[in-house]
Amino acid sequence: MNRELRQFRRLERVCLEQAALSTMDLARHGLLKVADDCRIAAEAIEAQSPRGALAGAVQALKLAFSTTRTPQRH
Protein backbone atom coordinates (compact mmCIF):
# COMPACT_ATOMS: atom_id res chain seq x y z
CA MET A 1 0.00 0.00 0.00
CA ASN A 2 1.51 3.31 -0.98
CA ARG A 3 1.79 6.47 1.06
CA GLU A 4 -0.85 8.50 -0.78
CA LEU A 5 -3.41 5.74 -0.43
CA ARG A 6 -2.75 5.45 3.32
CA GLN A 7 -3.06 9.22 3.72
CA PHE A 8 -6.39 9.41 1.89
CA ARG A 9 -7.78 6.46 3.87
CA ARG A 10 -6.61 7.97 7.15
CA LEU A 11 -8.11 11.36 6.30
CA GLU A 12 -11.35 9.62 5.33
CA ARG A 13 -11.49 7.87 8.73
CA VAL A 14 -10.71 11.08 10.63
CA CYS A 15 -13.41 13.00 8.78
CA LEU A 16 -15.97 10.27 9.44
CA GLU A 17 -15.06 10.18 13.13
CA GLN A 18 -15.28 13.96 13.45
CA ALA A 19 -18.58 14.04 11.55
CA ALA A 20 -20.00 11.55 14.04
CA LEU A 21 -18.97 13.84 16.90
CA SER A 22 -20.09 17.09 15.27
CA THR A 23 -23.10 18.86 16.75
CA MET A 24 -23.47 21.29 13.84
CA ASP A 25 -25.22 20.10 10.69
CA LEU A 26 -23.13 22.24 8.35
CA ALA A 27 -19.85 20.98 9.81
CA ARG A 28 -21.05 17.38 9.73
CA HIS A 29 -22.16 17.73 6.10
CA GLY A 30 -18.81 19.25 5.10
CA LEU A 31 -16.84 16.53 6.86
CA LEU A 32 -18.89 13.82 5.18
CA LYS A 33 -18.26 15.42 1.78
CA VAL A 34 -14.51 15.50 2.41
CA ALA A 35 -14.59 11.88 3.57
CA ASP A 36 -16.42 10.92 0.39
CA ASP A 37 -13.89 12.78 -1.76
CA CYS A 38 -11.04 11.01 0.06
CA ARG A 39 -12.72 7.66 -0.52
CA ILE A 40 -13.05 8.40 -4.24
CA ALA A 41 -9.40 9.42 -4.43
CA ALA A 42 -8.30 6.27 -2.56
CA GLU A 43 -10.34 4.08 -4.88
CA ALA A 44 -8.75 5.77 -7.88
CA ILE A 45 -5.30 5.10 -6.45
CA GLU A 46 -6.19 1.47 -5.88
CA ALA A 47 -7.39 1.17 -9.48
CA GLN A 48 -4.26 2.73 -10.97
CA SER A 49 -0.92 1.15 -11.55
CA PRO A 50 1.71 2.14 -8.95
CA ARG A 51 3.42 4.34 -11.56
CA GLY A 52 0.39 6.61 -12.10
CA ALA A 53 -1.14 6.50 -8.65
CA LEU A 54 -0.73 10.17 -7.75
CA ALA A 55 -2.00 11.36 -11.12
CA GLY A 56 -5.05 9.11 -10.71
CA ALA A 57 -5.75 10.51 -7.26
CA VAL A 58 -5.52 14.08 -8.49
CA GLN A 59 -7.81 13.26 -11.40
CA ALA A 60 -10.32 11.59 -9.08
CA LEU A 61 -10.37 14.62 -6.78
CA LYS A 62 -10.87 16.95 -9.74
CA LEU A 63 -13.75 14.80 -10.94
CA ALA A 64 -15.27 14.58 -7.46
CA PHE A 65 -15.12 18.33 -6.95
CA SER A 66 -16.54 19.12 -10.38
CA THR A 67 -19.48 16.69 -10.16
CA THR A 68 -20.52 16.82 -6.50
CA ARG A 69 -20.25 20.52 -5.83
CA THR A 70 -23.16 22.75 -6.64
CA PRO A 71 -22.92 26.52 -6.74
CA GLN A 72 -24.26 28.27 -3.68
CA ARG A 73 -27.17 30.58 -4.21
CA HIS A 74 -27.45 33.79 -2.28
Buried (B, 14 or more C-beta within 10 A) or exposed (E): EEEBBEBBBEBBEBBBEBBEEBEEEEEBEBBBBBBBBBBBBBBBBBEBEEEEBBEBBEBBBEBBEEEEEEEEEE
